[in-house]
Amino acid sequence: MGTSSSPPIDPLQRAAYERRWWVLLVLSASVFLVVVDNLIVNVALPTLQRELDATTTALQWIVDAYALVFACLLLAAGGLGDRWGRKRALQLGLVVFALCSGFAAFAGTSGGLILWRGAMGVGAALVFPATLAIITNLFTEPVERAKAIGLWSAVSGMAVAFGPVAGGWLLEHFWWGSVFLVNIPIVVVALVAGHFLVPDSRDERGGPFDVVGFVLSILAVGGLVFTVIESPHWGWASARSIAGFAVAAAALAAFIRYESRRAHPLLEVTFFRNARFSAATGSIGIAFFSLFGFTFLVTQYFQFVRGYDPLESGVRTLPFAVGAGVTAPLAARAALRWGTTRVVALGLAAMAAGFLVVSRISADAAYFGPILVAMLLIASGLSLVTSPSTEAVMGSLPLDRAGVGSAVNDVSREVGGTLGVAVTGSVFLSLYAPRLAESFGAIPGLVEALPPGVADQARDSVGVAYAVAGKAPEAAQAQVLAAVADSFMRGFGTACLVVAATALAGSVLALRFLPPRATVDLPAGRRAKRAARPSTP
């Protein structure tokens, strides 16, 4: 299966090398589970809004709690895997993920679900960097590694579509908790197969765990995302918003300064001096910022505005699987032939074009037309970005730091995606709510005819807004539905323009800063020299 490198001499390593493609299958199944759960809940948002009385802000947190904890813990989890064994980290993460999925399935309130979604992020943080680090250590020959990462990326991309489809089917036949219980049998299979097939690897020179760096990284990432989510309610120029951004910026500055002085840092910040590493990391973050922001709203568009049930909504995301599954393996080869720069820039430009197309659709736009075209552009563009960029990140690092390198790659995905949901959700709500209030006020007698507080709830919840039609006077029901659809599309279209502009800016930055190929590897002796220096206490 592709070009082979020379097998290792050690018998255990040789056995793992000979079954490396089976190992890749197990690792891909593990990462598939993590990515699916990042997105499977999106199709359940309208159901959760009804069943748990969740507001739009609560829905943002149901999505973002998982991604936020996931992102905050990735660097620490990658470092722990490097030090204590990546297979051990992978299997522990799968167990935590399964247990918390069970608790999430039976949560009785939106607050309880947010709590267990966050706990699931702990398990996901242990799983994700371990998979990519093990792949990098098994597939050491550049061409074969590019193919393996291409397949790994294809699985991640197909999970973007499989999540909504699986979630829709489960919601069609069972209650909403089934979207979490389905994780448990998959985890059992991955654990058993992983026990027998997956080899272990670690950084034998890892040193003590960096507790201070871990705390500072949580403050930086968590402070930024939390502030972005809450700022529409606080006010972007309010004291709380300014304080939140200041805390995040100060924590990031302290993290960089502290890590640069340690002999055994959580993240070796000198990695970012390598333009290929830093620009590829940024490209991944921009791609997932755009994707997650779009998927957060498009599932609500399908179910609320178009009236599709969860399964019908999920099926309509299948073009993501087709586009990603076909493009990801080809993207890795294209990058080897034409250079990472062109392929990644093209991918981000394709995503921008897809978002621009969908920003112009009307409430009743034809699915087999602009919507389908937009989805294929977005999915294909995503694969053109992720596969070459991931290979660029991992190929820029020494093998003993593969866990932290994988964590940086994953942090860019998760922070980008989490901020995408936060920013697009905030942009949407900032436009949807005042437009709806204006439209409801223009319908004679509507506000007076509604139960107290319902009009206010409708401005914070699209599901409540559509339910208002049933409580409105019969003569006004058509006007109410039209007002809600118009308000939704105003916020949706503008949010899509925001992610289109972000993706286009990323394409320009990739052309400017991302080298086409690896030129100079990070010096192998850099860490040895640093280890000889006294460590910051």
Secondary structure as UniProt FT lines:
FT   HELIX           11..18
FT   HELIX           20..39
FT   HELIX           40..44
FT   HELIX           45..51
FT   HELIX           56..84
FT   HELIX           86..105
FT   HELIX           110..138
FT   HELIX           142..173
FT   TURN            176..177
FT   HELIX           178..181
FT   HELIX           183..197
FT   TURN            204..205
FT   HELIX           211..234
FT   TURN            236..237
FT   HELIX           239..261
FT   HELIX           269..273
FT   HELIX           275..300
FT   HELIX           301..305
FT   HELIX           310..315
FT   TURN            316..317
FT   HELIX           318..338
FT   HELIX           340..359
FT   TURN            363..364
FT   HELIX           367..371
FT   HELIX           372..395
FT   HELIX           399..401
FT   HELIX           402..441
FT   TURN            444..445
FT   HELIX           446..449
FT   TURN            452..453
FT   HELIX           454..460
FT   HELIX           462..471
FT   HELIX           474..476
FT   HELIX           477..513
FT   TURN            524..525
FT   HELIX           526..532
//
